[in-house]
Amino acid sequence: MRWVGQQPVVPVFRGSRKSTPFAAQVAAERCADAVKEYGIKNLEVMVKGPGPGRESTIRALNAAGFRITNITDVTPIPHNGCRPPKKRRV
């Protein structure tokens, strides 16, 4: 329905601050404001990849008054894809 990435949050969070839980929370709140315009009350949340913002995003959506019906992890998993880099010898 709606994709919200870093673009609405970029002027506030730059560099390493983009990957903080607070930045994810702000992005989720802005997404919640945009979705409320459509009158949606139930959400299915799909998260992709590891990161510090996964839990804070879901908590922010829950605090915004949405009922989260399903949380799905859609992290892409390789089926013996690329060869991993060689091990470091220190």
C-alpha positions as CSV (number, residue, x, y, z in Angstrom):
1,M,0.0,0.0,0.0
2,R,2.6,2.5,1.0
3,W,6.4,2.5,1.0
4,V,8.3,4.9,3.3
5,G,12.1,4.8,3.2
6,Q,14.7,7.2,4.2
7,Q,13.6,10.0,1.9
8,P,11.2,11.8,4.2
9,V,13.7,11.4,7.1
10,V,16.9,12.2,5.2
11,P,17.1,16.0,6.1
12,V,17.0,15.1,9.8
13,F,19.2,12.0,9.9
14,R,22.4,11.9,7.9
15,G,25.2,9.4,7.8
16,S,25.3,6.8,10.6
17,R,22.3,8.4,12.3
18,K,20.1,6.9,9.5
19,S,20.5,3.4,10.9
20,T,19.3,4.1,14.5
21,P,16.1,2.9,16.1
22,F,15.0,6.5,16.5
23,A,15.2,7.1,12.8
24,A,13.2,4.0,12.1
25,Q,10.6,5.2,14.7
26,V,10.3,8.6,13.0
27,A,9.9,6.9,9.6
28,A,7.2,4.6,11.0
29,E,5.3,7.5,12.5
30,R,5.3,9.4,9.2
31,C,4.2,6.2,7.4
32,A,1.4,5.9,10.0
33,D,0.2,9.4,9.4
34,A,0.1,8.7,5.7
35,V,-1.8,5.5,6.1
36,K,-4.3,6.9,8.5
37,E,-5.6,9.1,5.6
38,Y,-6.9,5.9,3.9
39,G,-8.8,4.9,7.0
40,I,-6.8,1.7,7.6
41,K,-6.8,0.2,11.1
42,N,-5.3,-3.2,10.7
43,L,-1.8,-3.7,9.4
44,E,0.4,-6.6,8.2
45,V,4.0,-5.7,8.7
46,M,6.8,-7.1,6.6
47,V,10.4,-6.5,7.7
48,K,13.4,-7.2,5.6
49,G,17.0,-7.7,6.8
50,P,18.6,-7.3,10.3
51,G,18.9,-3.9,11.8
52,P,18.4,-1.8,14.9
53,G,15.1,-0.4,13.6
54,R,13.0,-3.6,13.3
55,E,11.4,-3.6,16.8
56,S,11.1,0.1,17.2
57,T,9.3,0.4,13.9
58,I,6.7,-2.2,15.0
59,R,6.3,-0.5,18.4
60,A,5.8,2.9,16.8
61,L,3.1,1.5,14.5
62,N,1.4,-0.2,17.5
63,A,1.6,3.1,19.5
64,A,0.0,5.0,16.6
65,G,-3.2,3.0,17.2
66,F,-2.9,0.3,14.5
67,R,-3.8,-3.3,15.1
68,I,-0.9,-5.4,13.8
69,T,-2.4,-8.7,12.6
70,N,0.7,-10.3,11.1
71,I,4.5,-9.7,11.3
72,T,6.4,-11.4,8.5
73,D,10.2,-11.6,8.0
74,V,10.9,-11.3,4.3
75,T,14.7,-11.3,4.5
76,P,16.1,-12.7,1.3
77,I,18.0,-16.0,1.9
78,P,20.4,-17.2,-0.7
79,H,20.2,-20.8,-1.9
80,N,23.9,-21.3,-2.2
81,G,24.3,-18.0,-4.1
82,C,27.5,-16.0,-4.1
83,R,30.7,-17.3,-2.7
84,P,31.5,-15.7,0.7
85,P,34.7,-13.7,1.1
86,K,37.8,-15.6,2.3
87,K,38.5,-15.7,6.0
88,R,40.8,-13.1,7.4
89,R,44.2,-14.3,8.7
90,V,45.5,-12.0,11.3
